[in-house]
Structures are given as C-alpha cells and as structure tokens.
Amino acid sequence: MKSADKRQMKSAARLYAVQALFQMEASGQTVEAIRQEFLDHRFGAEYDGAELAEGNAELFRDLLDKAVNFQGRIDQMTDRALVAKWPISRIDPTLRALFRAAGAELIESTTPPKVVISEFVDVAKAFFPEGKEASFVNAVLDHMAHEAKPDGF
C-alpha cells in the first residue's frame, strides 16, 4: 500500500472518529455499538452511488476508546484552552467531538502534535467549510498540544 493511501486512511479514520463521537453524544449509544456500526456500515460503504472512504480501523478504534476513557482529562485540557466564559459544554457538539478525538490522539500517541493539529483542522474544514471554525480549532488544539506534549515542538 502506498504511503499516500495510508495517510488518506488515517485522515478518514479521524473524520469517522469525530462523527462517531458526535453520534454517541447525540444518541446515547455505547462506544461498542457506534464502533461496530461505523466499521460495518461506513468504512468503504456505498451511499447513493458514492463510495465512502476506507478508514484505518485500528486508528479509529484507538481514537474512540481513548476519547471515551480519557474524556475527563481531554475535556479539562479543552476547557483550559477555551475562553473562560466558554466551557466545553457550551460549544458546538461537532467541535466538542473533534476536540475529544484530537485530544485522544494528542495525549496517547506517537503522532507529532503538528500533524494532529493539521489533520484535525482539515476535519474542521470538512464540517465547517465556510466558517471561522478552522482557525478556532487550530488555536485550541495548539494550546492543547503544548499542554499534552510540550516536548513535541
């Protein structure tokens, strides 16, 4: 497999992780149920004649598990990166899911922080193509990354 294909699969896994975390919060389903739904029905599936990307299942599982297992720590890190009047509970649920997935990768992986930030800024652009959210995500994730991996810069 080419390295470009591997990168695309990792990028897709990150996008799917944000979607899955959003869906978990919105539906109240368990991480196990959501994980299985995505692996069985989203990765590489075809909808309306378009094929969805094949994601890196290992990264997807890892991000979901760590986002759930370390949610308190990740949310506290996110709160410290946000303006005092805007705790994580007040931000858009898609952004909350994004910060949790990115936080999971920042605190428990060997991926360089700058790569994590870049990848999740791209995810933000996919969800908010016309807004200023990408700049907001960049700033929050930069703060989180410096806290989680100060030696990574």
C-alpha positions as CSV (number, residue, x, y, z in Angstrom):
1,M,0.0,0.0,0.0
2,K,1.3,3.4,-0.9
3,S,2.1,5.9,1.9
4,A,-0.5,8.4,0.3
5,D,-3.2,5.7,0.7
6,K,-2.2,5.1,4.3
7,R,-2.4,8.8,5.0
8,Q,-5.8,9.0,3.4
9,M,-7.0,6.1,5.5
10,K,-5.7,7.8,8.7
11,S,-7.4,11.0,7.7
12,A,-10.7,9.2,7.1
13,A,-10.4,7.4,10.5
14,R,-10.1,10.8,12.2
15,L,-13.1,12.1,10.4
16,Y,-15.1,9.0,11.2
17,A,-14.0,9.2,14.9
18,V,-15.4,12.8,15.1
19,Q,-18.7,11.6,13.5
20,A,-18.9,8.6,15.9
21,L,-18.2,10.7,19.0
22,F,-20.9,13.2,17.9
23,Q,-23.3,10.3,17.3
24,M,-22.6,8.8,20.7
25,E,-23.4,12.0,22.4
26,A,-26.5,12.7,20.3
27,S,-27.9,9.2,20.6
28,G,-26.7,8.0,23.9
29,Q,-25.5,4.7,22.3
30,T,-22.4,2.9,23.7
31,V,-19.0,3.2,22.2
32,E,-19.2,-0.5,21.3
33,A,-22.4,-0.1,19.3
34,I,-21.2,3.0,17.5
35,R,-17.8,1.5,16.7
36,Q,-19.4,-1.6,15.2
37,E,-21.9,0.5,13.2
38,F,-19.1,2.5,11.6
39,L,-16.9,-0.4,10.9
40,D,-19.8,-2.5,9.4
41,H,-21.7,0.3,7.5
42,R,-19.5,3.3,6.9
43,F,-15.9,2.3,6.1
44,G,-15.8,1.9,2.4
45,A,-19.6,1.6,2.1
46,E,-21.5,2.9,-0.9
47,Y,-24.3,5.5,-0.5
48,D,-26.3,7.0,-3.4
49,G,-23.6,5.7,-5.9
50,A,-20.7,7.3,-4.0
51,E,-18.2,5.2,-2.1
52,L,-17.2,6.4,1.4
53,A,-13.5,6.3,2.2
54,E,-12.0,3.3,3.7
55,G,-10.6,4.3,7.1
56,N,-7.8,3.0,9.2
57,A,-9.8,0.8,11.6
58,E,-7.0,0.5,14.1
59,L,-6.7,4.3,14.5
60,F,-10.5,4.7,14.5
61,R,-10.8,2.2,17.4
62,D,-7.9,3.7,19.2
63,L,-9.3,7.3,19.0
64,L,-12.8,6.2,20.1
65,D,-11.5,4.2,23.1
66,K,-9.1,6.9,24.3
67,A,-11.6,9.7,23.8
68,V,-14.1,7.8,26.0
69,N,-11.5,6.5,28.5
70,F,-9.8,9.9,28.9
71,Q,-12.8,12.1,28.3
72,G,-12.5,13.9,31.7
73,R,-8.8,14.7,31.1
74,I,-9.4,15.8,27.5
75,D,-12.4,18.0,28.4
76,Q,-10.3,19.7,31.2
77,M,-7.5,20.3,28.7
78,T,-10.0,21.7,26.2
79,D,-11.6,23.9,28.9
80,R,-8.2,25.4,29.7
81,A,-7.7,26.2,26.0
82,L,-11.1,27.9,25.7
83,V,-12.1,31.4,26.9
84,A,-13.2,31.2,30.5
85,K,-16.8,32.1,29.6
86,W,-17.0,29.2,27.0
87,P,-16.5,25.9,28.7
88,I,-16.6,22.8,26.5
89,S,-20.2,22.2,27.5
90,R,-21.2,25.4,25.6
91,I,-19.5,24.8,22.3
92,D,-20.9,23.2,19.2
93,P,-21.3,19.4,19.7
94,T,-19.3,18.7,16.5
95,L,-16.4,20.8,17.8
96,R,-16.7,19.0,21.1
97,A,-16.4,15.7,19.4
98,L,-13.5,17.0,17.3
99,F,-11.6,18.2,20.4
100,R,-12.2,14.9,22.1
101,A,-10.8,12.9,19.1
102,A,-7.9,15.2,18.7
103,G,-7.2,15.2,22.4
104,A,-7.2,11.4,22.4
105,E,-4.5,11.4,19.8
106,L,-2.5,14.2,21.4
107,I,-2.3,12.5,24.9
108,E,-1.8,8.9,23.9
109,S,0.0,8.5,20.6
110,T,3.3,8.9,18.9
111,T,1.9,11.1,16.2
112,P,3.7,14.5,16.2
113,P,1.5,17.3,17.6
114,K,1.8,19.4,14.5
115,V,0.4,16.5,12.4
116,V,-2.5,16.0,14.8
117,I,-3.3,19.7,14.7
118,S,-3.1,19.9,10.9
119,E,-5.2,16.7,10.4
120,F,-8.0,17.9,12.7
121,V,-8.0,21.4,11.2
122,D,-8.7,19.7,7.9
123,V,-11.6,17.8,9.7
124,A,-13.0,21.1,10.9
125,K,-12.9,22.4,7.3
126,A,-14.8,19.4,6.2
127,F,-17.6,20.1,8.7
128,F,-17.5,23.9,8.5
129,P,-16.3,24.8,5.0
130,E,-17.5,28.4,5.1
131,G,-16.8,29.3,8.8
132,K,-14.1,30.5,11.0
133,E,-14.1,27.3,13.0
134,A,-10.9,26.0,11.4
135,S,-8.9,29.0,12.9
136,F,-10.6,28.4,16.2
137,V,-9.8,24.7,16.1
138,N,-6.2,25.5,15.3
139,A,-5.8,27.8,18.2
140,V,-7.5,25.4,20.7
141,L,-5.5,22.4,19.5
142,D,-2.3,24.3,19.6
143,H,-2.9,25.1,23.3
144,M,-3.9,21.5,24.0
145,A,-0.9,20.2,22.2
146,H,1.6,22.4,24.1
147,E,0.0,21.1,27.3
148,A,-0.1,17.4,26.3
149,K,3.2,17.2,24.5
150,P,5.4,20.2,25.4
151,D,8.5,18.5,24.1
152,G,6.8,17.9,20.7
153,F,7.6,21.5,19.5
